[in-house]
Amino acid sequence: MTLRGLFTTIALGVAGLATNSVHAQTWDPCTVYMCMAGISGFGASGGPACAPALAYWHAPTPAGLAVYDVWTGFDAPASAARRMAYMDSCPTITVNPAVVSAIIALHGSIP
């Protein structure tokens, strides 16, 4: 194998790993919405099945929905806005805006 071929193979492998890790860390916005609605009192709790979605809710960006600023730490308004927009992007069910607002009021500003 030539040196150029080796570098090409390594670059493609690294790009593939980066792409796979990003997809593995994201959760369906509908799942996040349903789990957050359940723990907020707007439906049945998902129990242990919701643990990954809740971890995604609290994980810092880019792996999650919590926004941290380099200078001030946790950014509550930016996190609430990011979380609201994420739940609103659920394409398969009708997201109730009142439930989303209640979820954000209860949990949107929590790291």
Rosetta constraint file for C-alpha pairs under 8 A:
AtomPair CA 1 CA 5 HARMONIC 6.16 0.50
AtomPair CA 1 CA 6 HARMONIC 6.56 0.50
AtomPair CA 2 CA 6 HARMONIC 6.25 0.50
AtomPair CA 3 CA 7 HARMONIC 6.32 0.50
AtomPair CA 4 CA 8 HARMONIC 6.23 0.50
AtomPair CA 5 CA 9 HARMONIC 6.15 0.50
AtomPair CA 6 CA 10 HARMONIC 6.24 0.50
AtomPair CA 7 CA 11 HARMONIC 6.03 0.50
AtomPair CA 8 CA 12 HARMONIC 6.15 0.50
AtomPair CA 9 CA 13 HARMONIC 6.13 0.50
AtomPair CA 10 CA 14 HARMONIC 6.17 0.50
AtomPair CA 11 CA 15 HARMONIC 6.14 0.50
AtomPair CA 12 CA 16 HARMONIC 6.08 0.50
AtomPair CA 13 CA 17 HARMONIC 6.24 0.50
AtomPair CA 14 CA 18 HARMONIC 6.20 0.50
AtomPair CA 15 CA 19 HARMONIC 6.19 0.50
AtomPair CA 16 CA 20 HARMONIC 6.11 0.50
AtomPair CA 17 CA 21 HARMONIC 6.10 0.50
AtomPair CA 18 CA 22 HARMONIC 6.39 0.50
AtomPair CA 19 CA 23 HARMONIC 6.50 0.50
AtomPair CA 20 CA 24 HARMONIC 6.12 0.50
AtomPair CA 21 CA 25 HARMONIC 6.36 0.50
AtomPair CA 22 CA 26 HARMONIC 6.74 0.50
AtomPair CA 22 CA 63 HARMONIC 7.32 0.50
AtomPair CA 25 CA 56 HARMONIC 7.65 0.50
AtomPair CA 25 CA 63 HARMONIC 5.91 0.50
AtomPair CA 25 CA 64 HARMONIC 7.63 0.50
AtomPair CA 26 CA 56 HARMONIC 7.24 0.50
AtomPair CA 26 CA 63 HARMONIC 6.94 0.50
AtomPair CA 26 CA 64 HARMONIC 7.21 0.50
AtomPair CA 27 CA 31 HARMONIC 7.07 0.50
AtomPair CA 27 CA 32 HARMONIC 6.96 0.50
AtomPair CA 27 CA 53 HARMONIC 6.27 0.50
AtomPair CA 27 CA 56 HARMONIC 7.03 0.50
AtomPair CA 28 CA 32 HARMONIC 6.47 0.50
AtomPair CA 28 CA 90 HARMONIC 7.61 0.50
AtomPair CA 29 CA 33 HARMONIC 6.04 0.50
AtomPair CA 29 CA 86 HARMONIC 6.00 0.50
AtomPair CA 29 CA 87 HARMONIC 5.17 0.50
AtomPair CA 29 CA 88 HARMONIC 7.75 0.50
AtomPair CA 29 CA 89 HARMONIC 6.46 0.50
AtomPair CA 29 CA 90 HARMONIC 5.06 0.50
AtomPair CA 30 CA 34 HARMONIC 6.10 0.50
AtomPair CA 30 CA 87 HARMONIC 6.69 0.50
AtomPair CA 30 CA 90 HARMONIC 4.91 0.50
AtomPair CA 30 CA 91 HARMONIC 7.51 0.50
AtomPair CA 30 CA 92 HARMONIC 7.16 0.50
AtomPair CA 30 CA 93 HARMONIC 7.28 0.50
AtomPair CA 31 CA 35 HARMONIC 6.06 0.50
AtomPair CA 31 CA 50 HARMONIC 7.92 0.50
AtomPair CA 31 CA 53 HARMONIC 6.88 0.50
AtomPair CA 32 CA 36 HARMONIC 5.99 0.50
AtomPair CA 32 CA 50 HARMONIC 7.91 0.50
AtomPair CA 32 CA 53 HARMONIC 5.38 0.50
AtomPair CA 32 CA 54 HARMONIC 7.17 0.50
AtomPair CA 32 CA 57 HARMONIC 7.53 0.50
AtomPair CA 32 CA 87 HARMONIC 6.91 0.50
AtomPair CA 33 CA 37 HARMONIC 5.97 0.50
AtomPair CA 33 CA 87 HARMONIC 5.51 0.50
AtomPair CA 33 CA 90 HARMONIC 7.89 0.50
AtomPair CA 33 CA 95 HARMONIC 7.97 0.50
AtomPair CA 33 CA 100 HARMONIC 7.78 0.50
AtomPair CA 34 CA 38 HARMONIC 6.12 0.50
AtomPair CA 34 CA 43 HARMONIC 7.82 0.50
AtomPair CA 34 CA 46 HARMONIC 7.96 0.50
AtomPair CA 35 CA 39 HARMONIC 6.37 0.50
AtomPair CA 35 CA 45 HARMONIC 6.60 0.50
AtomPair CA 35 CA 46 HARMONIC 5.82 0.50
AtomPair CA 35 CA 50 HARMONIC 5.70 0.50
AtomPair CA 35 CA 53 HARMONIC 7.13 0.50
AtomPair CA 35 CA 54 HARMONIC 7.43 0.50
AtomPair CA 36 CA 40 HARMONIC 6.02 0.50
AtomPair CA 36 CA 54 HARMONIC 7.54 0.50
AtomPair CA 36 CA 103 HARMONIC 6.67 0.50
AtomPair CA 37 CA 41 HARMONIC 6.32 0.50
AtomPair CA 37 CA 42 HARMONIC 4.96 0.50
AtomPair CA 37 CA 43 HARMONIC 6.04 0.50
AtomPair CA 37 CA 99 HARMONIC 6.96 0.50
AtomPair CA 37 CA 100 HARMONIC 7.84 0.50
AtomPair CA 37 CA 103 HARMONIC 6.61 0.50
AtomPair CA 38 CA 42 HARMONIC 5.36 0.50
AtomPair CA 38 CA 43 HARMONIC 4.45 0.50
AtomPair CA 38 CA 44 HARMONIC 4.91 0.50
AtomPair CA 38 CA 45 HARMONIC 4.29 0.50
AtomPair CA 38 CA 46 HARMONIC 6.59 0.50
AtomPair CA 39 CA 43 HARMONIC 7.72 0.50
AtomPair CA 39 CA 44 HARMONIC 7.73 0.50
AtomPair CA 39 CA 45 HARMONIC 5.61 0.50
AtomPair CA 40 CA 102 HARMONIC 7.86 0.50
AtomPair CA 40 CA 103 HARMONIC 6.27 0.50
AtomPair CA 40 CA 106 HARMONIC 7.38 0.50
AtomPair CA 42 CA 99 HARMONIC 7.24 0.50
AtomPair CA 46 CA 50 HARMONIC 5.21 0.50
AtomPair CA 47 CA 51 HARMONIC 7.35 0.50
AtomPair CA 50 CA 54 HARMONIC 6.12 0.50
AtomPair CA 51 CA 55 HARMONIC 6.10 0.50
AtomPair CA 52 CA 56 HARMONIC 6.19 0.50
AtomPair CA 53 CA 57 HARMONIC 6.27 0.50
AtomPair CA 54 CA 58 HARMONIC 6.46 0.50
AtomPair CA 55 CA 59 HARMONIC 5.93 0.50
AtomPair CA 55 CA 64 HARMONIC 7.84 0.50
AtomPair CA 56 CA 63 HARMONIC 7.19 0.50
AtomPair CA 56 CA 64 HARMONIC 4.71 0.50
AtomPair CA 56 CA 65 HARMONIC 6.40 0.50
AtomPair CA 57 CA 64 HARMONIC 5.94 0.50
AtomPair CA 57 CA 65 HARMONIC 5.12 0.50
AtomPair CA 57 CA 66 HARMONIC 6.60 0.50
AtomPair CA 57 CA 83 HARMONIC 7.57 0.50
AtomPair CA 58 CA 64 HARMONIC 6.55 0.50
AtomPair CA 58 CA 65 HARMONIC 6.33 0.50
AtomPair CA 58 CA 66 HARMONIC 5.56 0.50
AtomPair CA 58 CA 110 HARMONIC 7.80 0.50
AtomPair CA 58 CA 111 HARMONIC 5.81 0.50
AtomPair CA 59 CA 63 HARMONIC 6.33 0.50
AtomPair CA 59 CA 64 HARMONIC 4.35 0.50
AtomPair CA 59 CA 65 HARMONIC 6.10 0.50
AtomPair CA 59 CA 66 HARMONIC 5.66 0.50
AtomPair CA 60 CA 64 HARMONIC 4.96 0.50
AtomPair CA 60 CA 65 HARMONIC 6.03 0.50
AtomPair CA 60 CA 66 HARMONIC 4.49 0.50
AtomPair CA 60 CA 67 HARMONIC 5.75 0.50
AtomPair CA 60 CA 68 HARMONIC 6.63 0.50
AtomPair CA 61 CA 65 HARMONIC 5.64 0.50
AtomPair CA 61 CA 66 HARMONIC 5.77 0.50
AtomPair CA 61 CA 67 HARMONIC 5.66 0.50
AtomPair CA 61 CA 68 HARMONIC 7.38 0.50
AtomPair CA 65 CA 79 HARMONIC 6.48 0.50
AtomPair CA 65 CA 82 HARMONIC 6.46 0.50
AtomPair CA 65 CA 83 HARMONIC 5.91 0.50
AtomPair CA 66 CA 74 HARMONIC 7.52 0.50
AtomPair CA 66 CA 75 HARMONIC 7.83 0.50
AtomPair CA 66 CA 79 HARMONIC 5.02 0.50
AtomPair CA 66 CA 82 HARMONIC 7.83 0.50
AtomPair CA 66 CA 83 HARMONIC 7.78 0.50
AtomPair CA 66 CA 111 HARMONIC 6.20 0.50
AtomPair CA 67 CA 74 HARMONIC 6.12 0.50
AtomPair CA 67 CA 75 HARMONIC 5.56 0.50
AtomPair CA 67 CA 76 HARMONIC 7.41 0.50
AtomPair CA 67 CA 78 HARMONIC 6.17 0.50
AtomPair CA 67 CA 79 HARMONIC 4.90 0.50
AtomPair CA 67 CA 82 HARMONIC 7.89 0.50
AtomPair CA 68 CA 72 HARMONIC 7.65 0.50
AtomPair CA 68 CA 73 HARMONIC 5.07 0.50
AtomPair CA 68 CA 74 HARMONIC 4.29 0.50
AtomPair CA 68 CA 75 HARMONIC 5.29 0.50
AtomPair CA 69 CA 73 HARMONIC 4.86 0.50
AtomPair CA 69 CA 74 HARMONIC 6.11 0.50
AtomPair CA 69 CA 75 HARMONIC 6.09 0.50
AtomPair CA 74 CA 111 HARMONIC 6.55 0.50
AtomPair CA 75 CA 79 HARMONIC 6.03 0.50
AtomPair CA 76 CA 80 HARMONIC 6.07 0.50
AtomPair CA 76 CA 108 HARMONIC 7.34 0.50
AtomPair CA 76 CA 109 HARMONIC 4.52 0.50
AtomPair CA 76 CA 110 HARMONIC 6.95 0.50
AtomPair CA 76 CA 111 HARMONIC 7.50 0.50
AtomPair CA 77 CA 81 HARMONIC 6.19 0.50
AtomPair CA 77 CA 109 HARMONIC 6.67 0.50
AtomPair CA 78 CA 82 HARMONIC 6.05 0.50
AtomPair CA 79 CA 83 HARMONIC 6.00 0.50
AtomPair CA 79 CA 108 HARMONIC 6.59 0.50
AtomPair CA 79 CA 109 HARMONIC 6.45 0.50
AtomPair CA 80 CA 84 HARMONIC 6.06 0.50
AtomPair CA 80 CA 104 HARMONIC 6.11 0.50
AtomPair CA 80 CA 108 HARMONIC 4.37 0.50
AtomPair CA 80 CA 109 HARMONIC 5.58 0.50
AtomPair CA 81 CA 85 HARMONIC 6.13 0.50
AtomPair CA 81 CA 108 HARMONIC 7.96 0.50
AtomPair CA 82 CA 86 HARMONIC 6.07 0.50
AtomPair CA 83 CA 87 HARMONIC 6.27 0.50
AtomPair CA 83 CA 104 HARMONIC 7.60 0.50
AtomPair CA 83 CA 108 HARMONIC 6.73 0.50
AtomPair CA 84 CA 88 HARMONIC 6.10 0.50
AtomPair CA 84 CA 100 HARMONIC 6.75 0.50
AtomPair CA 84 CA 101 HARMONIC 7.82 0.50
AtomPair CA 84 CA 104 HARMONIC 6.77 0.50
AtomPair CA 84 CA 108 HARMONIC 7.84 0.50
AtomPair CA 85 CA 89 HARMONIC 6.31 0.50
AtomPair CA 86 CA 90 HARMONIC 7.39 0.50
AtomPair CA 87 CA 95 HARMONIC 7.70 0.50
AtomPair CA 87 CA 100 HARMONIC 7.39 0.50
AtomPair CA 88 CA 95 HARMONIC 6.51 0.50
AtomPair CA 88 CA 100 HARMONIC 7.92 0.50
AtomPair CA 90 CA 94 HARMONIC 7.82 0.50
AtomPair CA 90 CA 95 HARMONIC 7.13 0.50
AtomPair CA 95 CA 99 HARMONIC 7.83 0.50
AtomPair CA 95 CA 100 HARMONIC 7.41 0.50
AtomPair CA 96 CA 100 HARMONIC 6.33 0.50
AtomPair CA 97 CA 101 HARMONIC 6.07 0.50
AtomPair CA 98 CA 102 HARMONIC 6.19 0.50
AtomPair CA 99 CA 103 HARMONIC 6.08 0.50
AtomPair CA 100 CA 104 HARMONIC 6.15 0.50
AtomPair CA 101 CA 105 HARMONIC 6.07 0.50
AtomPair CA 102 CA 106 HARMONIC 6.15 0.50
AtomPair CA 103 CA 107 HARMONIC 5.72 0.50
AtomPair CA 103 CA 108 HARMONIC 6.66 0.50
AtomPair CA 104 CA 108 HARMONIC 3.94 0.50
AtomPair CA 104 CA 109 HARMONIC 7.16 0.50
AtomPair CA 105 CA 109 HARMONIC 7.53 0.50
